[in-house]
Amino acid sequence: MPSRREGADHEQGSRRRRPVFSGQDVRQGEIILRTRARRIIFIAGLVGIVVLALVLSIVVR
């Protein structure tokens, strides 16, 4: 069974091999809704979440 030190060395070694990305490279992408149908589906989903939250808040009372 490896000692604590060996386990820690193993973790550090695997961390060293991981690539490093800048904050600019890993930020979330933007939502691109190119067609009218995609925009409608996206907005309907947002409205659906709000309606679901309202219904759940009424039911919980």
BAFI-3210 file (N, C-alpha, C; in Angstrom, 3 decimals, decimal comma, padded with zeros to 6 digits):
// residues 61
n [1|2|3|4|5|6|7|8|9|10|11|12|13|14|15|16|17|18|19|20|21|22|23|24|25|26|27|28|29|30|31|32|33|34|35|36|37|38|39|40|41|42|43|44|45|46|47|48|49|50|51|52|53|54|55|56|57|58|59|60|61]
n.u [000,854|000,676|002,422|001,377|002,933|003,861|001,439|000,763|002,868|002,318|-000,117|000,737|002,464|000,695|-000,763|001,094|001,395|-000,910|-002,543|-002,282|-004,607|-005,586|-007,680|-009,188|-009,338|-010,915|-013,379|-016,987|-018,874|-020,657|-024,187|-025,488|-028,007|-029,094|-031,233|-034,745|-036,429|-034,796|-034,380|-036,999|-037,476|-035,521|-036,317|-038,858|-038,153|-036,915|-039,119|-040,706|-039,274|-039,605|-042,405|-042,727|-041,399|-043,102|-045,493|-044,683|-044,089|-046,624|-047,916|-046,478|-047,190]
n.v [-001,182|002,210|004,893|007,970|010,010|009,053|008,908|011,618|012,599|011,333|012,558|015,207|014,874|014,103|016,402|018,180|017,380|018,091|020,165|023,753|026,311|029,551|032,052|033,349|031,459|029,409|030,385|030,505|029,776|031,791|032,011|031,034|031,713|031,033|030,516|031,244|029,350|028,112|030,258|030,662|028,215|028,359|030,663|029,809|027,730|029,172|030,671|028,535|027,536|029,634|029,603|027,022|027,369|029,255|027,763|025,661|027,125|027,953|025,513|024,475|026,056]
n.w [000,000|-000,899|000,637|002,270|001,279|-001,211|-002,597|-002,680|-004,207|-006,589|-007,290|-007,637|-009,789|-011,835|-012,027|-012,988|-015,618|-016,865|-019,268|-019,430|-019,442|-020,499|-018,931|-020,848|-022,876|-021,774|-021,090|-021,069|-023,997|-026,403|-026,939|-029,919|-032,006|-034,858|-036,594|-037,031|-035,872|-033,949|-032,212|-031,277|-029,965|-027,956|-026,480|-025,715|-024,020|-021,930|-021,017|-020,248|-018,041|-016,212|-015,915|-014,842|-012,398|-011,188|-011,016|-009,348|-007,036|-006,298|-005,844|-003,676|-001,545]
ca.u [000,000|001,541|002,355|000,743|003,868|003,857|000,178|000,828|003,777|001,601|-001,089|001,459|002,969|-000,386|-001,149|002,109|001,246|-002,143|-002,328|-002,701|-005,383|-005,839|-009,083|-009,816|-009,591|-011,864|-014,659|-018,144|-019,165|-021,891|-025,297|-025,725|-029,313|-029,069|-032,511|-035,910|-036,935|-033,934|-034,679|-038,308|-037,312|-034,743|-037,160|-039,911|-037,535|-036,759|-040,461|-041,128|-038,626|-040,270|-043,753|-042,555|-041,066|-044,321|-046,432|-044,153|-044,218|-048,038|-048,235|-045,804|-047,912]
ca.v [000,000|003,386|005,826|009,248|010,809|008,558|009,330|013,055|012,784|010,900|013,601|016,358|014,524|014,148|017,812|018,851|016,988|018,639|021,427|024,982|027,155|030,888|032,338|033,730|030,253|028,487|031,001|029,897|030,292|032,547|031,264|031,508|031,242|031,526|030,417|031,697|028,206|027,943|031,364|030,387|027,101|028,849|031,561|028,978|027,031|030,135|030,945|027,317|027,470|030,616|029,089|025,895|027,914|029,854|026,683|024,969|027,971|027,947|024,178|024,258|026,803]
ca.w [000,000|-000,958|001,767|001,938|000,497|-002,585|-003,196|-002,942|-005,332|-007,792|-007,636|-008,162|-011,117|-012,813|-012,197|-013,810|-017,012|-017,429|-019,994|-018,757|-020,333|-019,973|-018,657|-022,117|-023,665|-021,154|-020,748|-021,728|-025,332|-026,531|-027,522|-031,278|-032,481|-036,235|-037,309|-036,271|-035,101|-032,767|-031,279|-030,668|-029,024|-026,824|-025,681|-025,120|-022,895|-020,825|-020,502|-019,575|-016,722|-015,348|-015,632|-013,938|-011,073|-010,642|-010,672|-008,168|-005,856|-005,918|-005,334|-002,403|-000,505]
c.u [000,894|001,348|001,685|001,652|003,861|002,575|000,199|001,745|003,092|000,611|-000,384|001,964|001,883|-000,859|-000,153|001,898|-000,010|-001,847|-002,860|-003,406|-005,586|-007,329|-009,845|-010,191|-010,702|-013,195|-015,778|-018,395|-020,465|-022,953|-025,582|-027,018|-029,513|-030,413|-033,652|-036,442|-036,105|-034,178|-035,990|-038,193|-036,559|-035,598|-038,291|-039,370|-037,352|-038,106|-040,971|-040,526|-039,297|-041,664|-043,677|-042,244|-042,299|-045,314|-045,955|-044,286|-045,667|-048,415|-047,651|-046,535|-048,927]
c.v [001,238|004,282|007,113|010,067|010,370|008,975|010,801|013,335|012,407|011,972|014,805|016,078|014,602|015,581|018,536|018,555|017,565|019,934|022,615|025,860|028,514|031,075|032,690|032,490|029,390|029,125|030,374|030,556|031,073|031,684|031,861|030,872|031,798|031,488|030,876|030,578|027,995|029,037|031,109|029,276|027,558|029,723|030,782|028,197|027,938|030,445|029,733|027,172|028,424|030,126|027,920|026,373|028,532|028,773|025,962|025,814|028,023|026,602|023,957|024,966|025,919]
c.w [000,000|000,251|001,319|001,019|-000,971|-003,295|-003,557|-004,119|-006,637|-008,236|-008,226|-009,570|-012,165|-013,029|-013,089|-015,292|-017,651|-018,170|-019,199|-019,787|-019,691|-019,734|-019,922|-022,925|-023,091|-020,790|-021,568|-023,076|-025,350|-027,197|-028,894|-031,786|-033,884|-036,937|-036,395|-035,381|-033,836|-031,747|-030,556|-029,627|-027,780|-025,909|-025,006|-023,928|-021,694|-020,182|-019,732|-018,184|-015,747|-014,958|-014,650|-012,517|-010,415|-010,182|-009,425|-006,910|-005,374|-005,272|-003,947|-001,257|000,087]
res [m|p|s|r|r|e|g|a|d|h|e|q|g|s|r|r|r|r|p|v|f|s|g|q|d|v|r|q|g|e|i|i|l|r|t|r|a|r|r|i|i|f|i|a|g|l|v|g|i|v|v|l|a|l|v|l|s|i|v|v|r]
***
